């Protein structure tokens, strides 16, 4: 990755709450996951994505910032 394509880093706001490039990534209780928590990606008032782990949620944000999934 070059400096021109470097992505913004995650910034911790509070326990279980991170921000990256205008997105909020928040940890919530979820009985549906093996770990008992899930990560929700928000932007403004809209839930955009849910994930089982913070790295997976960050990867989703990264994909959005680089133009989405290949077609």
PAMI-252777 format. One record per residue: residue number from 1; residue in one letter; x, z, y of N, C-alpha, C, O in turn. Coordinates in steps of 0.2 Angstrom, whole numbers. Layout:
<lonus>
+-----+------+-------+-------+-------+-------+-------+-------+-------+-------+-------+-------+-------+-------+
! seq ! type !    nu !    nw !    nv !   cau !   caw !   cav !    cu !    cw !    cv !    ou !    ow !    ov !
+-----+------+-------+-------+-------+-------+-------+-------+-------+-------+-------+-------+-------+-------+
! NUM !    a !     X !     Z !     Y !     X !     Z !     Y !     X !     Z !     Y !     X !     Z !     Y !
...
+-----+------+-------+-------+-------+-------+-------+-------+-------+-------+-------+-------+-------+-------+
</lonus>
This chain:
<lonus>
+-----+------+-------+-------+-------+-------+-------+-------+-------+-------+-------+-------+-------+-------+
! seq ! type !    nu !    nw !    nv !   cau !   caw !   cav !    cu !    cw !    cv !    ou !    ow !    ov !
+-----+------+-------+-------+-------+-------+-------+-------+-------+-------+-------+-------+-------+-------+
!   1 !    x !     4 !     0 !    -6 !     0 !     0 !     0 !     5 !     0 !     6 !     9 !     4 !     7 !
!   2 !    x !     3 !    -4 !    11 !     7 !    -5 !    17 !     4 !    -1 !    22 !    -2 !     2 !    22 !
!   3 !    x !     8 !     0 !    28 !     5 !     4 !    33 !    -1 !     1 !    36 !    -6 !     5 !    39 !
!   4 !    x !    -2 !    -6 !    36 !    -7 !    -9 !    39 !   -14 !    -8 !    35 !   -19 !    -8 !    37 !
!   5 !    x !   -13 !    -7 !    28 !   -19 !    -6 !    24 !   -20 !     2 !    22 !   -24 !     3 !    18 !
!   6 !    x !   -16 !     6 !    25 !   -17 !    13 !    23 !   -24 !    16 !    25 !   -27 !    14 !    30 !
!   7 !    x !   -26 !    20 !    20 !   -33 !    22 !    21 !   -33 !    29 !    24 !   -28 !    33 !    23 !
!   8 !    x !   -38 !    31 !    28 !   -38 !    38 !    30 !   -38 !    43 !    25 !   -40 !    42 !    19 !
!   9 !    x !   -35 !    49 !    26 !   -35 !    54 !    21 !   -40 !    59 !    22 !   -44 !    59 !    27 !
!  10 !    x !   -42 !    62 !    16 !   -47 !    67 !    16 !   -45 !    73 !    20 !   -39 !    75 !    20 !
!  11 !    x !   -50 !    76 !    24 !   -49 !    82 !    28 !   -54 !    87 !    26 !   -60 !    86 !    26 !
!  12 !    x !   -51 !    93 !    24 !   -56 !    98 !    22 !   -59 !   102 !    28 !   -55 !   104 !    32 !
!  13 !    x !   -65 !   102 !    28 !   -69 !   105 !    34 !   -71 !   112 !    32 !   -70 !   117 !    36 !
!  14 !    x !   -73 !   113 !    25 !   -74 !   120 !    23 !   -74 !   120 !    15 !   -73 !   114 !    13 !
!  15 !    x !   -75 !   125 !    12 !   -75 !   125 !     5 !   -80 !   120 !     2 !   -86 !   121 !     3 !
!  16 !    x !   -78 !   115 !    -2 !   -83 !   111 !    -5 !   -85 !   105 !     0 !   -90 !   102 !    -1 !
!  17 !    x !   -82 !   105 !     6 !   -85 !   100 !    11 !   -78 !    96 !    14 !   -74 !    99 !    17 !
!  18 !    x !   -78 !    90 !    13 !   -73 !    86 !    15 !   -75 !    80 !    20 !   -81 !    78 !    19 !
!  19 !    x !   -71 !    77 !    24 !   -73 !    71 !    28 !   -67 !    66 !    27 !   -61 !    68 !    27 !
!  20 !    x !   -69 !    60 !    27 !   -65 !    54 !    27 !   -68 !    48 !    30 !   -74 !    46 !    28 !
!  21 !    x !   -65 !    45 !    35 !   -67 !    39 !    38 !   -75 !    39 !    40 !   -78 !    34 !    39 !
!  22 !    x !   -77 !    45 !    43 !   -84 !    45 !    45 !   -89 !    47 !    39 !   -95 !    47 !    40 !
!  23 !    x !   -87 !    48 !    33 !   -91 !    50 !    28 !   -90 !    57 !    26 !   -84 !    60 !    28 !
!  24 !    x !   -95 !    61 !    24 !   -95 !    68 !    22 !   -95 !    68 !    15 !  -100 !    64 !    12 !
!  25 !    x !   -91 !    71 !    11 !   -91 !    72 !     4 !   -92 !    80 !     3 !   -88 !    84 !     5 !
!  26 !    x !   -98 !    81 !     0 !  -100 !    88 !    -1 !  -101 !    90 !    -8 !  -104 !    86 !   -12 !
!  27 !    x !   -98 !    96 !   -11 !   -99 !    98 !   -17 !  -106 !   102 !   -18 !  -107 !   106 !   -14 !
!  28 !    x !  -110 !   100 !   -23 !  -116 !   103 !   -24 !  -117 !   106 !   -31 !  -114 !   103 !   -36 !
!  29 !    x !  -121 !   111 !   -32 !  -123 !   113 !   -39 !  -127 !   107 !   -43 !  -132 !   105 !   -40 !
!  30 !    x !  -125 !   106 !   -49 !  -128 !   101 !   -53 !  -128 !   103 !   -60 !  -123 !   102 !   -63 !
!  31 !    x !  -134 !   105 !   -63 !  -134 !   106 !   -70 !  -133 !   100 !   -75 !  -133 !   101 !   -81 !
!  32 !    x !  -133 !    94 !   -72 !  -133 !    88 !   -76 !  -126 !    86 !   -77 !  -125 !    82 !   -81 !
!  33 !    x !  -121 !    89 !   -74 !  -114 !    87 !   -75 !  -110 !    92 !   -80 !  -112 !    98 !   -80 !
!  34 !    x !  -105 !    90 !   -83 !  -101 !    95 !   -87 !   -98 !   101 !   -84 !   -98 !   106 !   -86 !
!  35 !    x !   -96 !    99 !   -77 !   -93 !   104 !   -73 !   -98 !   109 !   -70 !   -96 !   114 !   -67 !
!  36 !    x !  -104 !   107 !   -70 !  -109 !   111 !   -66 !  -110 !   110 !   -59 !  -113 !   113 !   -55 !
!  37 !    x !  -105 !   105 !   -56 !  -106 !   103 !   -49 !  -106 !    95 !   -49 !  -103 !    92 !   -53 !
!  38 !    x !  -108 !    93 !   -43 !  -107 !    86 !   -42 !  -105 !    85 !   -34 !  -105 !    89 !   -31 !
!  39 !    x !  -103 !    79 !   -33 !  -100 !    77 !   -26 !  -105 !    72 !   -23 !  -106 !    67 !   -26 !
!  40 !    x !  -107 !    73 !   -17 !  -112 !    69 !   -14 !  -109 !    66 !    -8 !  -106 !    69 !    -4 !
!  41 !    x !  -109 !    59 !    -7 !  -106 !    56 !    -1 !  -112 !    54 !     4 !  -117 !    51 !     2 !
!  42 !    x !  -111 !    57 !    10 !  -116 !    56 !    15 !  -113 !    52 !    21 !  -107 !    52 !    22 !
!  43 !    x !  -117 !    49 !    25 !  -115 !    46 !    31 !  -121 !    46 !    35 !  -126 !    43 !    34 !
!  44 !    x !  -120 !    50 !    41 !  -126 !    52 !    45 !  -131 !    55 !    41 !  -130 !    61 !    38 !
!  45 !    x !  -137 !    53 !    41 !  -143 !    56 !    37 !  -144 !    53 !    30 !  -149 !    55 !    27 !
!  46 !    x !  -139 !    49 !    28 !  -140 !    45 !    22 !  -136 !    47 !    16 !  -130 !    47 !    17 !
!  47 !    x !  -139 !    49 !    10 !  -135 !    50 !     4 !  -133 !    43 !     2 !  -137 !    39 !     0 !
!  48 !    x !  -127 !    41 !     1 !  -124 !    35 !    -1 !  -122 !    34 !    -9 !  -123 !    29 !   -12 !
!  49 !    x !  -120 !    40 !   -11 !  -117 !    40 !   -18 !  -116 !    47 !   -21 !  -115 !    52 !   -17 !
!  50 !    x !  -117 !    48 !   -27 !  -115 !    54 !   -30 !  -110 !    53 !   -36 !  -110 !    48 !   -39 !
!  51 !    x !  -106 !    58 !   -37 !  -101 !    58 !   -42 !   -99 !    64 !   -45 !  -101 !    69 !   -43 !
!  52 !    x !   -96 !    64 !   -51 !   -95 !    71 !   -55 !   -89 !    74 !   -52 !   -88 !    80 !   -53 !
!  53 !    x !   -84 !    70 !   -49 !   -78 !    73 !   -46 !   -76 !    71 !   -39 !   -78 !    66 !   -37 !
!  54 !    x !   -72 !    75 !   -36 !   -70 !    73 !   -29 !   -65 !    67 !   -29 !   -66 !    62 !   -25 !
!  55 !    x !   -61 !    66 !   -34 !   -57 !    60 !   -34 !   -61 !    53 !   -35 !   -60 !    48 !   -32 !
!  56 !    x !   -67 !    54 !   -39 !   -71 !    48 !   -40 !   -75 !    47 !   -34 !   -76 !    41 !   -32 !
!  57 !    x !   -77 !    52 !   -30 !   -81 !    51 !   -24 !   -76 !    48 !   -19 !   -78 !    43 !   -15 !
!  58 !    x !   -70 !    50 !   -18 !   -65 !    47 !   -14 !   -63 !    40 !   -15 !   -63 !    36 !   -11 !
!  59 !    x !   -63 !    39 !   -22 !   -62 !    32 !   -24 !   -68 !    27 !   -22 !   -67 !    21 !   -19 !
!  60 !    x !   -74 !    30 !   -22 !   -80 !    26 !   -20 !   -79 !    24 !   -12 !   -81 !    19 !   -10 !
!  61 !    x !   -78 !    30 !    -8 !   -77 !    29 !    -1 !   -71 !    23 !     0 !   -72 !    19 !     4 !
!  62 !    x !   -66 !    24 !    -3 !   -60 !    19 !    -3 !   -63 !    12 !    -4 !   -61 !     7 !     0 !
!  63 !    x !   -66 !    11 !    -9 !   -69 !     5 !   -11 !   -73 !     2 !    -5 !   -73 !    -4 !    -4 !
!  64 !    x !   -77 !     6 !    -2 !   -82 !     4 !     3 !   -78 !     2 !     9 !   -79 !    -3 !    13 !
!  65 !    x !   -72 !     5 !    11 !   -68 !     4 !    16 !   -64 !    -2 !    15 !   -62 !    -5 !    20 !
!  66 !    x !   -63 !    -4 !     9 !   -59 !   -10 !     8 !   -63 !   -16 !     6 !   -61 !   -21 !     4 !
!  67 !    x !   -70 !   -16 !     7 !   -74 !   -22 !     6 !   -78 !   -22 !     0 !   -82 !   -27 !    -1 !
!  68 !    x !   -78 !   -16 !    -3 !   -83 !   -16 !    -9 !   -80 !   -18 !   -15 !   -74 !   -20 !   -15 !
!  69 !    x !   -84 !   -18 !   -21 !   -81 !   -20 !   -27 !   -80 !   -28 !   -27 !   -84 !   -32 !   -24 !
!  70 !    x !   -75 !   -30 !   -31 !   -75 !   -38 !   -32 !   -81 !   -41 !   -35 !   -84 !   -38 !   -39 !
!  71 !    x !   -82 !   -47 !   -33 !   -88 !   -50 !   -36 !   -86 !   -55 !   -41 !   -91 !   -59 !   -44 !
+-----+------+-------+-------+-------+-------+-------+-------+-------+-------+-------+-------+-------+-------+
</lonus>
